[in-house]
Amino acid sequence: MFSGLLLSAIIAAVLATAALFLPLPQRFGSSAWLWTRRLALSVLGTVVLAVLGAAGIRLYHHGMRTVEVAFVLLLAGSAIWLPLTRRWNARGHLCWSMNVALFVVYLAFMFQWTLASPLGVSGTVGAFVLLALEAFAAVLACAYLWELCDVLGREHWARRSGSGVEPTAAADVRHPFVSLHVPSYEEPPDMVIGTLASLSRLDYDNYEIVAIDDNTTDESLWRPVEAWCLEHGVKFAHLQDWPGYKSGALNYALQELTDERAEVVGVIDSDYQIEPDFLLRCAPMFNDPTVGFVQSPQDYREWADAPFFRQLYYSYKYFFTVSQPSRNERDGAIFAGTMGLIRRQALVELGGWDEWCITEDAELSLRLLRAGWSGTHIDASYGHGLMPLSFEALKGQRFRWCFGGIQILRMHWRSMMPGPVTAENRMTAGQRWAYLSGALQWYGDLISLVFFFFLLGGAVNIALGGGLLFRKLTPFLLAAIPVLVLLGFVRAVALIRRGTGASWRDALGAFFIWQSTSLVVARASVQALYARKAEFLRTPKTSEDARAIDALRGNRSETFLAVLGILGIIAALMHAQALSGPLLAGLLLLPTIAYASAPLNSLSAQRAALSPELAARRRSELRRGYYVRRSAAAVAAAGTIAVGAVVVLGLLSPGGQDVRPPSLGNPHQHSAGSGNQPGHRSRSHRGRPGEHRSGPAAPGSPTPGSSISPTPSTGASGTTSPTPSPTSTTPSPTPTPSPTTSSTPSPSPTGQTAPASRSSSRTSASPTGSPSP
């Protein structure tokens, strides 16, 4: 029966997913009619899908009882979600309910199938471990699926703001005083000056600019910025041996340099060019007394001409066009660290920026929501910065984003758990789900890596003639599992295309760019569980020109795994007379391509045509990301040991042969299949968790991934991670701070002297009210 139910769920899920991506016109009318129409179409669509699913299994299964159960199951699975999906069109509702039904039926089928398989004690334990991994992958897949249906299926947006306050209305409302803070570390002076110059041209009459150089050791880099600030009336401070990384610099600016009149604090990364109407559109939104922060998208420039940078751009854009609008509907958007504004009162009440967290921006937004403030995401872009100009820099960025996201999970997981709204935690159920699911999504890459090792072990075990490990296989399973993996893959790429406007080629490239960083993300997700400190690796915006051999050397761990994947495919195909061999080879294909694309992406980035200015910056960048490569190598070595353990277990297990019975899945009609198992960056002067960690940072913003990562004796590369944070260190004992500040005559002279001590600054930045893990 379970095989018939699974077949009907697959048919319904595939058809519902395809329908969601059809570009059908929207229809409008009264709200009452819209709800009635959505309900009627949802019920009708459910009946049609249930009939088609039941008809599909009727062709192979002779039991009418199974057909009836499948029909009722799909109807019930749709009905229970109607209240939660009431703002979606019928296609969004059907895609969600049918895919969730598929996940549930798949897990139930595998549970029953595991019990029916003739396994020993060790094989049974391994099978249930694999089943638990698949269940976790299904939860992650549901988080991505919700975003997909929410963005493509929503007919009514209650909180979405396209471009902030309209100019005609902005002229008639109060303009709060804004203090814009621009931190920088070891940045080219012309780039920082360009950012400050764009800020000085804002079409707003009530703001100040504060530039903070955070521990730059080369005086030739910060002195020109200081001179420009003195000439143009911009506050400037150079901090020497100052603790706290970017958070410490921002806390110093908040406490010592910010004008007393400021009601709103803005953070702008030092590589951004800002549109003149940024503050005019966004600052008046703080006239709503409930608003704690306003976030506009991070956007980038000089990306359109090179394929790698174009695909990287769309991979970044996904978060701000898909994830953030969906989170914003539940008031669960995050503050992304640049191009955002915060209410000063709220920031001060919460103790400022927490210096223990690498992703201090997203961590602050969680504390703001927990305190009862609201956050708003705006769709329109008002600034354009620079993306990393090397693939190695991108890996360092992803490492920091993930590490910071797990830091937030460790510190604040109690705040994300379901529960009543209290004075200490005013987050709603929707806000808690947004942050919890976002944090857990970082583990999608680790799960994919584990499944990859299961697949490798299964392939080698087949080649060596080992016995049955974790599941016996049937022709039905051999056909169903690739369908599930392919469905998740196509759904992810299609969502990137629809959500960002990318071409199919660029959407595919964006998907594999994030997949090719999965080894680094997996490493960070494990390290962040036990390490309170992480070696810091700044996101370099430039890197030296390099040869092809450097691309391989810089991604040696990914290259090694890609070679293992190729060998695993060959090993699986050596046993092609059994259906399990080609299946494992096919399932190994996607993750192998992902790891192989790492050195290819590196080479593509190195050889991309850049403007003379960016080319000079790339040549001047010397930091290579050694620590990240070393960390990834450790994961690869551990995985190789795991593959060996799986193979040994298979060789010690009883053998068997794949059987090809004519019917669909009565486990008692099949014999066991043969040998198939699912298978502080150290630096003399502090760096800061910098520039680009802000994007899809924080608890959660990985890219969309495949559906459930199912495998017969392995798993497929199920979920992927779109979406981020840096590697921070808990500040070491406070050195004697010696800020050098300068400013032109301004209403606030506080920037001209250093504080007597650092103690007050560090106290304000400590995590207030944060539950300990």
matplotlib code that plots the C-alpha trace (Angstrom):
import matplotlib.pyplot as plt

x = [0.0, 2.7, 4.3, 1.0, 0.5, 4.0, 3.3, 0.1, 1.8, 4.7, 2.2, 0.2, 3.4, 4.9, 1.8, 1.1, 4.7, 4.6, 1.3, 2.7, 5.4, 3.0, 2.8, -1.0, -2.5, -3.7, -7.4, -8.6, -11.9, -13.4, -11.6, -14.6, -14.7, -11.0, -11.2, -14.2, -12.5, -9.3, -11.2, -13.2, -10.2, -8.2, -10.9, -11.3, -7.6, -7.2, -9.9, -8.3, -4.8, -6.3, -8.0, -4.9, -2.8, -5.3, -5.5, -1.7, -1.5, -4.5, -2.4, 0.1, -1.7, -4.8, -6.0, -9.0, -8.4, -5.0, -6.6, -9.3, -6.8, -4.6, -7.6, -8.6, -5.1, -4.5, -7.9, -7.2, -3.6, -5.0, -7.8, -5.7, -3.6, -6.4, -6.5, -2.7, -2.5, -5.6, -3.6, -2.2, -3.8, -5.0, -1.7, 0.4, -1.8, -1.8, 2.0, 2.5, 0.0, 0.9, 4.6, 4.2, 2.0, 4.8, 7.4, 5.2, 4.3, 7.9, 9.1, 6.3, 7.1, 10.8, 10.0, 7.9, 10.4, 13.2, 11.3, 10.6, 14.2, 16.2, 19.0, 21.2, 21.5, 24.2, 22.3, 19.0, 20.8, 22.3, 19.0, 17.3, 20.2, 19.7, 15.9, 16.5, 18.7, 16.1, 13.5, 15.7, 16.3, 12.5, 12.1, 14.7, 12.9, 9.7, 11.3, 12.4, 9.1, 7.3, 9.3, 8.6, 4.8, 4.7, 6.4, 4.9, 1.5, 0.7, -2.2, -2.3, 0.7, -0.2, 3.2, 5.1, 6.6, 7.9, 10.0, 9.3, 7.6, 6.7, 8.5, 5.2, 4.3, 7.9, 7.9, 5.0, 6.1, 8.7, 12.3, 14.0, 17.7, 19.8, 23.4, 25.0, 27.9, 30.5, 33.0, 36.0, 39.1, 42.1, 40.1, 41.4, 41.0, 39.5, 36.7, 35.9, 36.0, 33.7, 31.1, 31.4, 31.0, 27.8, 26.4, 27.2, 24.9, 21.8, 18.6, 17.9, 18.2, 18.7, 21.6, 25.3, 28.0, 30.4, 33.4, 35.2, 38.4, 38.7, 42.3, 43.8, 47.6, 48.7, 48.6, 48.6, 45.1, 43.3, 45.1, 43.6, 40.1, 40.8, 41.9, 38.8, 36.6, 38.3, 37.8, 34.1, 32.8, 32.5, 33.3, 36.2, 37.8, 40.7, 40.7, 44.0, 44.1, 40.3, 38.5, 35.2, 35.7, 33.1, 30.7, 33.2, 33.8, 30.0, 29.6, 32.3, 30.6, 27.2, 28.5, 31.2, 30.5, 26.8, 25.0, 22.6, 19.8, 20.0, 16.8, 17.9, 21.3, 22.2, 25.0, 26.6, 29.4, 32.5, 32.2, 28.6, 27.4, 24.2, 21.2, 20.2, 16.7, 17.7, 17.0, 14.1, 12.3, 13.3, 13.9, 10.2, 9.1, 10.3, 7.4, 5.6, 6.5, 6.5, 9.2, 12.6, 14.5, 14.1, 16.2, 16.5, 18.2, 22.0, 22.7, 25.9, 27.5, 29.9, 28.5, 26.8, 29.7, 31.4, 29.4, 30.7, 29.9, 26.5, 25.6, 27.0, 24.8, 21.7, 22.6, 22.8, 19.7, 17.6, 17.6, 16.3, 13.7, 12.4, 13.5, 13.2, 9.7, 8.4, 9.9, 8.7, 5.0, 5.5, 7.5, 10.5, 12.9, 16.5, 18.7, 21.4, 24.2, 24.3, 21.7, 19.6, 18.4, 17.8, 15.9, 18.5, 16.3, 15.9, 19.6, 20.6, 17.9, 19.3, 22.8, 24.2, 25.8, 26.8, 30.5, 30.5, 28.6, 30.1, 26.7, 26.0, 23.5, 21.1, 21.6, 20.5, 17.3, 16.3, 16.8, 14.7, 11.8, 12.0, 11.8, 8.5, 9.8, 8.8, 11.1, 10.3, 11.9, 11.7, 11.9, 13.7, 17.5, 19.1, 22.8, 25.2, 28.4, 31.1, 30.9, 34.0, 36.2, 37.5, 35.9, 38.1, 36.8, 33.3, 34.1, 35.4, 32.3, 30.1, 32.1, 31.5, 27.8, 27.2, 29.3, 27.5, 24.1, 24.9, 26.2, 22.8, 21.1, 23.3, 22.7, 19.0, 17.5, 15.1, 13.7, 13.0, 11.1, 7.2, 5.6, 3.4, 4.2, 5.7, 7.2, 10.7, 10.0, 7.3, 8.1, 5.1, 4.9, 5.6, 8.7, 10.1, 9.6, 11.3, 14.4, 14.5, 14.0, 16.6, 19.2, 18.5, 18.8, 22.6, 22.7, 21.4, 25.0, 26.2, 23.3, 24.1, 27.7, 26.7, 24.4, 27.3, 29.5, 26.7, 26.5, 30.3, 30.3, 27.4, 29.1, 32.4, 30.5, 28.7, 31.9, 33.5, 30.5, 29.5, 26.2, 22.9, 23.4, 20.6, 17.7, 16.7, 15.9, 13.0, 12.4, 9.8, 12.3, 14.9, 12.5, 10.9, 14.1, 15.6, 12.3, 12.2, 15.8, 15.2, 12.0, 13.8, 16.6, 14.3, 12.2, 15.2, 16.6, 13.2, 12.6, 15.9, 15.0, 11.5, 12.5, 15.5, 14.7, 17.9, 18.1, 17.9, 21.7, 22.4, 19.9, 21.7, 25.1, 23.8, 22.6, 25.9, 27.9, 26.2, 26.5, 30.2, 30.7, 28.8, 32.0, 33.0, 29.5, 29.4, 32.6, 31.4, 28.1, 30.0, 32.7, 30.1, 28.4, 31.4, 33.7, 33.0, 35.7, 36.5, 39.5, 38.4, 38.8, 38.0, 36.0, 38.5, 37.0, 40.1, 42.7, 45.8, 45.7, 46.3, 46.8, 44.7, 46.9, 46.1, 42.4, 43.0, 45.3, 42.9, 40.0, 41.9, 39.4, 36.5, 38.6, 39.4, 35.7, 34.9, 37.5, 36.0, 32.6, 33.8, 35.5, 32.3, 30.2, 32.6, 32.6, 28.7, 28.5, 30.9, 27.9, 25.5, 23.7, 22.0, 19.7, 21.2, 24.5, 23.1, 20.9, 23.8, 25.8, 23.0, 22.6, 26.3, 26.2, 24.8, 27.1, 30.1, 29.3, 28.9, 32.3, 33.9, 32.5, 34.5, 37.9, 36.0, 34.3, 37.6, 39.2, 36.2, 36.5, 40.2, 39.9, 36.8, 37.3, 37.2, 37.4, 41.0, 40.0, 38.7, 41.6, 44.0, 42.2, 42.2, 45.9, 46.5, 44.6, 47.0, 44.7, 44.0, 41.7, 44.2, 42.3, 39.0, 40.8, 42.5, 39.2, 37.5, 40.4, 39.7, 36.1, 37.2, 39.5, 36.8, 34.5, 37.0, 37.2, 33.4, 33.3, 35.8, 33.7, 30.6, 32.4, 33.8, 30.3, 29.0, 31.7, 30.8, 27.1, 25.3, 25.2, 22.1, 20.9, 18.5, 15.2, 12.9, 9.4, 6.5, 4.4, 4.9, 6.1, 4.8, 7.9, 7.2, 7.4, 11.1, 14.4, 17.2, 19.2, 22.9, 25.2, 23.2, 23.4, 22.2, 24.3, 40.9, 42.4, 45.5, 46.7, 48.9, 46.3, 42.6, 40.4, 36.7, 33.9, 33.4, 31.8, 29.7, 28.7, 25.6, 23.8, 21.7, 23.3, 22.0, 19.7, 19.0, 19.3, 20.7, 19.8, 16.9, 17.7, 16.5, 13.5, 14.3, 17.6, 16.2, 18.3, 17.9, 21.0, 22.3, 20.9, 20.8, 22.2, 19.0, 18.8, 21.3, 22.0, 20.7, 21.5, 24.8, 27.4, 31.1, 33.6, 34.0, 36.0, 35.0, 37.1, 40.3, 41.3, 40.8, 44.0, 44.7, 42.5, 43.9, 41.3, 42.6, 39.7, 39.2, 36.3, 35.4, 33.3, 30.1, 27.3, 28.8, 32.4, 32.5, 34.5, 37.5, 38.6, 39.0, 37.0, 38.7, 38.2, 36.7, 34.7, 31.5, 31.6, 32.0, 29.3, 26.8, 27.7, 27.3, 24.3, 21.5, 18.7, 20.1, 19.5, 22.7, 22.8]
y = [0.0, 2.5, 2.2, 3.1, 6.0, 7.3, 7.0, 9.0, 11.7, 12.0, 12.5, 15.1, 17.0, 17.1, 18.4, 21.0, 22.3, 22.6, 24.5, 27.0, 28.1, 28.6, 32.4, 32.7, 36.2, 37.5, 38.2, 40.8, 41.6, 42.2, 40.5, 38.4, 37.1, 36.5, 34.3, 32.4, 31.9, 30.7, 28.3, 26.9, 26.5, 24.9, 22.3, 21.7, 21.4, 19.0, 16.7, 16.7, 15.9, 13.2, 11.6, 11.7, 10.3, 7.6, 6.8, 6.5, 3.8, 2.0, 1.3, -0.7, -1.6, -3.9, -3.0, -0.6, 0.0, 1.6, 3.9, 5.0, 5.6, 7.7, 9.8, 10.5, 11.2, 13.9, 15.5, 15.6, 16.8, 19.7, 20.6, 20.9, 23.7, 25.8, 28.2, 28.8, 29.4, 31.6, 34.5, 32.3, 31.5, 27.9, 27.0, 28.1, 26.1, 23.0, 23.1, 23.4, 20.8, 18.2, 18.5, 18.3, 15.2, 13.7, 14.3, 12.7, 9.7, 9.2, 9.1, 6.7, 4.5, 4.4, 3.7, 0.7, -0.4, -0.3, -2.6, -5.0, -5.2, -8.2, -6.2, -7.1, -5.0, -2.7, -2.4, -1.5, 1.2, 2.6, 2.6, 4.6, 7.0, 7.5, 7.9, 10.6, 12.5, 12.3, 13.6, 16.6, 17.2, 17.2, 19.9, 22.0, 21.4, 22.6, 25.9, 26.5, 25.3, 27.8, 30.7, 29.4, 29.2, 32.4, 34.5, 32.9, 32.0, 35.0, 37.2, 39.7, 41.2, 42.8, 44.3, 44.6, 48.0, 48.6, 51.8, 53.3, 56.7, 58.3, 61.6, 63.6, 62.3, 62.6, 66.3, 66.7, 64.5, 64.9, 64.1, 62.6, 63.4, 60.5, 59.6, 57.5, 55.3, 54.1, 51.6, 50.5, 48.3, 48.2, 49.5, 51.5, 55.2, 56.1, 53.6, 54.8, 58.5, 57.6, 56.2, 59.2, 61.5, 59.8, 60.1, 63.9, 64.3, 62.8, 64.7, 65.0, 68.0, 66.5, 64.0, 63.6, 61.3, 59.5, 57.6, 55.1, 53.5, 50.3, 49.4, 49.9, 49.4, 51.1, 54.8, 55.6, 54.0, 56.0, 59.3, 60.4, 59.5, 61.6, 64.5, 64.3, 64.3, 67.3, 69.2, 68.2, 68.5, 64.8, 63.3, 60.9, 58.6, 56.2, 53.5, 51.8, 48.4, 48.7, 45.5, 44.2, 44.2, 45.9, 45.9, 47.6, 50.3, 50.8, 51.0, 53.6, 55.7, 55.3, 56.4, 58.9, 60.4, 60.4, 63.7, 64.0, 65.0, 61.7, 59.6, 57.1, 55.4, 54.1, 51.6, 51.8, 49.6, 51.5, 50.3, 51.4, 54.2, 55.5, 56.9, 60.5, 59.6, 56.9, 58.8, 60.7, 57.5, 55.4, 57.7, 59.0, 55.5, 55.9, 58.3, 55.0, 54.6, 50.7, 50.6, 49.5, 49.1, 49.5, 47.4, 48.0, 45.3, 45.1, 45.5, 45.4, 47.1, 46.0, 42.5, 42.3, 41.6, 38.5, 35.2, 34.4, 37.8, 37.8, 34.4, 35.4, 38.6, 36.5, 34.2, 37.2, 38.8, 35.7, 36.5, 40.0, 39.1, 35.8, 35.3, 38.8, 39.6, 36.3, 36.8, 40.4, 39.2, 37.6, 40.6, 38.3, 40.2, 40.6, 43.7, 42.9, 45.2, 47.8, 49.9, 49.7, 52.2, 51.5, 53.5, 54.9, 54.6, 50.8, 50.3, 52.1, 50.3, 46.9, 47.8, 48.5, 46.1, 42.7, 42.2, 38.4, 37.7, 37.8, 38.6, 41.4, 42.9, 39.9, 39.2, 42.8, 42.4, 39.3, 41.2, 44.1, 41.9, 40.1, 43.4, 44.2, 46.4, 45.8, 45.6, 46.5, 45.3, 47.6, 46.1, 49.0, 49.2, 52.5, 51.6, 49.4, 47.9, 45.5, 41.7, 39.6, 39.5, 35.9, 32.6, 32.1, 35.4, 34.1, 31.0, 33.1, 35.1, 32.1, 30.6, 33.8, 34.0, 30.4, 30.6, 33.7, 32.2, 29.2, 31.6, 33.2, 29.8, 28.8, 32.0, 32.6, 29.2, 29.5, 32.7, 30.9, 28.0, 28.0, 29.5, 32.3, 36.0, 37.3, 40.5, 39.0, 37.6, 39.3, 37.4, 35.9, 32.3, 33.5, 35.5, 32.6, 30.2, 32.7, 32.9, 29.2, 27.8, 30.3, 29.2, 25.5, 25.9, 26.3, 22.6, 21.7, 21.6, 19.4, 17.0, 17.0, 16.2, 13.3, 11.9, 12.3, 10.1, 7.5, 7.5, 7.1, 4.3, 2.6, 2.9, 1.4, -1.3, -2.3, -2.4, -4.7, -7.0, -6.1, -7.1, -5.4, -2.5, -0.2, -0.9, -3.4, -1.9, -2.5, -1.1, 1.2, 2.8, 2.9, 5.0, 7.1, 8.4, 10.1, 11.7, 13.3, 14.6, 16.0, 17.6, 19.5, 20.5, 21.9, 23.6, 25.4, 26.6, 27.7, 29.7, 31.5, 32.3, 33.5, 35.3, 37.2, 37.6, 35.6, 33.5, 29.8, 29.6, 32.2, 30.6, 27.3, 28.9, 30.7, 27.4, 25.7, 28.7, 28.2, 24.4, 24.7, 26.5, 23.8, 22.1, 25.4, 25.9, 22.4, 23.0, 26.2, 24.7, 22.0, 24.3, 26.9, 24.2, 23.9, 26.9, 30.2, 31.7, 31.4, 32.5, 35.6, 35.9, 39.2, 39.3, 40.6, 42.5, 42.0, 39.3, 38.7, 37.4, 33.7, 30.7, 27.7, 25.7, 28.3, 27.6, 23.9, 24.6, 27.1, 24.6, 21.3, 19.9, 20.4, 19.1, 16.0, 15.3, 15.8, 13.2, 10.9, 11.5, 10.6, 7.4, 6.6, 7.0, 4.7, 2.2, 2.2, 1.7, -1.3, -3.2, -2.0, -5.4, -4.4, -1.4, 0.0, 0.8, 3.3, 4.8, 5.5, 6.9, 9.2, 10.4, 11.1, 13.3, 16.5, 16.7, 15.8, 18.6, 21.0, 20.2, 20.2, 23.7, 25.1, 25.3, 26.2, 29.1, 30.2, 30.2, 32.0, 34.7, 35.1, 35.5, 37.8, 41.0, 43.9, 47.7, 49.0, 50.2, 46.8, 45.0, 47.1, 46.3, 42.6, 42.6, 44.4, 41.9, 39.5, 37.6, 34.2, 32.5, 29.8, 29.0, 28.2, 25.9, 24.2, 23.7, 22.3, 19.8, 18.5, 17.9, 16.1, 13.9, 13.0, 12.1, 9.8, 7.9, 7.7, 6.3, 3.6, 2.7, 2.3, 0.1, -2.1, -2.4, -3.4, -6.1, -7.6, -7.7, -10.6, -10.4, -10.5, -9.6, -6.9, -8.5, -7.1, -8.1, -7.2, -5.5, -2.3, -2.7, -5.4, -5.8, -9.5, -10.1, -9.0, -10.4, -8.2, -6.1, -6.6, -4.3, -1.1, 1.4, 4.7, 4.5, 34.1, 34.0, 35.1, 38.5, 41.0, 43.6, 42.9, 42.5, 42.9, 40.7, 43.0, 44.2, 41.7, 39.4, 41.5, 40.2, 37.1, 37.0, 35.6, 33.2, 32.0, 32.8, 29.9, 29.4, 27.1, 23.4, 20.1, 18.5, 15.7, 14.0, 10.5, 7.5, 3.8, 3.1, 6.6, 10.0, 12.6, 16.0, 17.3, 20.8, 23.5, 26.5, 30.5, 32.2, 33.8, 35.3, 35.7, 34.3, 36.3, 36.1, 36.9, 39.9, 39.1, 41.1, 44.8, 46.5, 50.1, 51.8, 54.8, 56.3, 59.1, 61.3, 64.4, 66.4, 69.7, 72.2, 70.4, 70.5, 67.4, 67.8, 64.5, 62.9, 64.9, 63.1, 59.6, 58.1, 57.8, 54.1, 51.3, 49.8, 51.7, 50.9, 47.3, 47.1, 48.6, 46.1, 43.1, 40.8, 42.2, 39.9, 37.2, 33.7, 31.7, 28.5]
z = [0.0, 0.9, -2.5, -4.1, -1.8, -2.6, -6.3, -6.1, -3.9, -6.5, -9.3, -7.4, -6.2, -9.7, -11.3, -8.6, -8.7, -12.5, -12.3, -9.8, -12.3, -15.2, -15.9, -15.6, -15.4, -12.0, -11.5, -9.1, -7.4, -4.0, -1.1, -0.3, -3.9, -3.9, -0.9, -2.3, -5.6, -4.0, -1.9, -4.8, -7.0, -4.2, -3.6, -7.3, -7.9, -5.0, -6.4, -9.8, -8.4, -6.1, -9.1, -11.3, -8.4, -7.8, -11.5, -11.7, -9.1, -10.5, -13.6, -11.5, -8.3, -8.3, -4.8, -4.8, -1.1, -1.9, -4.5, -2.1, 0.7, -1.7, -2.8, 0.8, 1.9, -0.7, 0.0, 3.8, 3.2, 1.2, 3.6, 6.8, 5.1, 3.9, 6.9, 6.8, 3.1, 2.8, 1.3, -1.5, -4.8, -5.5, -7.2, -4.2, -1.8, -4.0, -4.4, -0.7, 0.4, -2.2, -1.6, 2.2, 1.7, -0.5, 2.3, 4.9, 2.7, 1.7, 5.3, 6.3, 3.4, 4.2, 7.9, 6.9, 4.3, 6.8, 9.1, 6.3, 5.1, 6.3, 8.1, 11.0, 14.1, 12.7, 9.4, 11.2, 13.3, 10.2, 8.4, 11.1, 11.2, 7.5, 8.0, 10.7, 8.3, 5.6, 8.1, 8.9, 5.2, 4.7, 7.3, 5.6, 2.3, 3.8, 4.8, 1.2, -0.2, 2.0, 0.5, -3.0, -2.5, -0.5, -3.2, -6.3, -4.9, -2.7, -4.0, -1.1, 0.6, 3.9, 4.8, 1.5, 0.8, -2.8, -2.3, 1.1, 1.4, -1.9, -2.7, -2.8, 0.7, 2.1, 1.6, 4.0, 6.8, 9.6, 8.7, 11.7, 12.2, 10.9, 11.8, 9.1, 10.2, 7.7, 9.2, 7.2, 7.6, 5.4, 2.4, -0.5, 0.3, -3.0, -2.5, 1.0, -0.2, -3.1, -0.6, 1.7, -1.3, -2.4, 1.1, 1.1, -1.9, -0.3, -1.0, 2.8, 5.1, 8.5, 8.8, 9.6, 8.3, 10.7, 9.2, 11.5, 10.5, 12.5, 13.2, 9.7, 10.2, 7.0, 7.6, 3.9, 3.7, 6.3, 6.2, 2.8, 4.2, 7.3, 5.1, 2.9, 6.0, 7.4, 4.2, 3.8, 7.3, 8.0, 11.4, 11.3, 13.9, 13.5, 16.1, 17.0, 18.8, 19.4, 20.5, 19.2, 15.5, 13.4, 16.4, 18.6, 16.0, 15.6, 19.4, 19.6, 16.9, 18.6, 22.0, 21.2, 17.8, 17.2, 17.4, 20.3, 18.0, 16.1, 16.2, 13.6, 13.0, 9.6, 8.7, 5.2, 4.1, 2.8, -0.8, -1.5, -3.9, -2.5, -4.4, -3.5, -2.3, 0.1, 3.3, 1.8, 1.1, 4.2, 7.2, 7.4, 8.0, 11.6, 12.2, 12.9, 16.6, 16.3, 13.7, 15.1, 11.8, 8.1, 5.6, 1.9, -0.3, -0.6, -4.3, -6.4, -9.3, -12.1, -12.4, -15.7, -18.2, -16.6, -16.4, -12.9, -11.4, -13.1, -11.6, -8.3, -8.4, -8.9, -6.1, -3.8, -5.2, -4.3, -0.6, -1.1, -3.7, -2.3, 1.4, 2.8, 1.3, 2.6, 6.1, 6.1, 5.8, 9.2, 10.5, 10.5, 8.2, 9.3, 9.5, 7.0, 8.1, 5.3, 3.6, 6.8, 9.4, 13.1, 15.7, 18.0, 21.1, 20.5, 19.8, 23.0, 25.1, 24.0, 24.9, 21.4, 19.1, 20.6, 20.1, 20.6, 17.4, 13.9, 12.4, 14.8, 12.3, 12.2, 15.9, 16.6, 14.5, 16.5, 19.8, 18.4, 17.5, 20.8, 22.6, 20.7, 17.9, 14.3, 11.2, 7.7, 4.4, 1.4, -2.1, -3.9, -3.9, -2.9, -3.0, -4.9, -3.5, -4.6, -4.6, -3.7, -6.7, -6.1, -5.4, -2.4, -0.9, -1.5, 0.5, 3.3, 3.3, 3.4, 6.2, 8.3, 7.4, 8.5, 11.7, 12.7, 12.0, 14.2, 16.9, 17.0, 17.1, 20.1, 22.0, 21.2, 20.4, 23.4, 21.9, 18.6, 20.2, 19.9, 23.0, 24.3, 23.9, 27.1, 28.3, 27.8, 24.4, 22.3, 19.1, 17.4, 16.1, 12.6, 13.7, 15.6, 12.7, 10.4, 12.5, 13.6, 10.1, 8.7, 11.3, 10.7, 6.9, 7.4, 8.1, 4.7, 3.3, 6.1, 5.5, 1.7, 2.5, 4.7, 2.0, -0.5, 1.7, 2.0, -1.8, -2.2, 0.3, -1.5, -4.9, -3.6, -1.8, -5.0, -6.9, -4.2, -4.1, -0.6, 1.0, 1.7, 4.1, 5.0, 2.6, 0.0, -3.4, -5.8, -9.3, -7.8, -5.4, -8.2, -10.2, -7.5, -5.8, -8.8, -9.5, -6.0, -6.4, -9.8, -8.7, -5.9, -8.2, -11.0, -8.4, -6.9, -10.2, -11.5, -8.3, -8.7, -12.3, -11.4, -8.2, -9.6, -13.3, -14.3, -17.5, -17.2, -17.7, -15.0, -12.6, -13.0, -12.5, -9.4, -8.0, -8.5, -7.1, -3.7, -4.0, -4.7, -1.4, 0.5, 2.0, 3.7, 5.0, 6.3, 8.2, 9.7, 10.8, 12.8, 14.2, 15.4, 17.5, 19.9, 19.2, 20.9, 18.8, 15.1, 13.2, 11.4, 7.6, 6.1, 2.9, 0.4, -2.4, -4.4, -5.0, -7.0, -10.5, -10.5, -12.8, -13.3, -11.0, -8.3, -8.8, -8.1, -5.2, -3.6, -3.8, -3.2, -0.9, -3.3, -6.1, -4.1, -3.4, -7.1, -8.0, -5.4, -6.9, -10.4, -9.1, -7.3, -10.5, -12.3, -9.4, -9.4, -13.2, -12.9, -11.4, -14.1, -14.3, -11.0, -11.1, -8.0, -9.7, -12.3, -9.6, -7.4, -10.3, -11.2, -7.6, -7.4, -10.5, -9.0, -5.9, -8.0, -10.4, -7.5, -6.0, -9.5, -10.1, -7.2, -9.1, -12.3, -10.5, -9.1, -12.5, -14.0, -11.3, -11.9, -15.6, -15.6, -17.4, -14.9, -15.1, -14.6, -11.2, -10.0, -11.7, -9.7, -6.5, -7.3, -7.9, -4.6, -2.5, -0.7, 1.7, 0.3, 2.7, 3.9, 7.0, 5.2, 2.8, 5.7, 7.5, 4.4, 4.1, 7.6, 6.6, 3.4, 5.4, 7.9, 5.1, 3.5, 6.8, 6.9, 3.4, 4.4, 7.4, 5.3, 2.8, 5.6, 7.0, 3.6, 3.1, 6.5, 5.7, 4.0, 0.2, -2.0, -5.5, -6.8, -7.8, -10.4, -9.5, -11.7, -9.0, -7.2, -3.8, -1.5, 0.6, 1.1, -2.6, -3.0, -1.9, -0.7, -3.1, -3.4, -1.7, -1.7, 1.0, 1.1, 1.0, 14.9, 11.7, 13.6, 12.7, 14.4, 14.2, 14.5, 11.5, 11.5, 10.3, 7.5, 4.6, 2.8, 5.6, 5.8, 2.8, 3.3, 6.7, 9.7, 11.0, 7.7, 4.2, 2.4, -1.2, -2.2, -2.2, -3.5, -1.9, 0.5, -0.4, -0.5, -1.4, -1.4, 0.6, 0.4, 0.1, -2.5, -2.2, -0.8, 0.6, -0.1, 2.0, 0.2, 2.9, 5.9, 8.4, 9.2, 11.7, 14.8, 17.8, 21.3, 22.0, 23.8, 26.9, 26.1, 24.9, 25.7, 23.2, 21.4, 19.0, 16.8, 15.9, 13.8, 12.6, 11.1, 13.1, 13.7, 16.3, 18.0, 19.0, 20.8, 18.0, 18.9, 22.1, 23.1, 25.9, 29.2, 29.2, 27.1, 29.9, 29.3, 25.6, 26.2, 28.8, 26.4, 23.7, 25.9, 25.2, 27.4, 28.2, 26.0, 27.2, 27.5, 25.4]

ax = plt.figure().add_subplot(projection="3d")
ax.plot(x, y, z, "-o")
ax.set_aspect("equal")
plt.show()
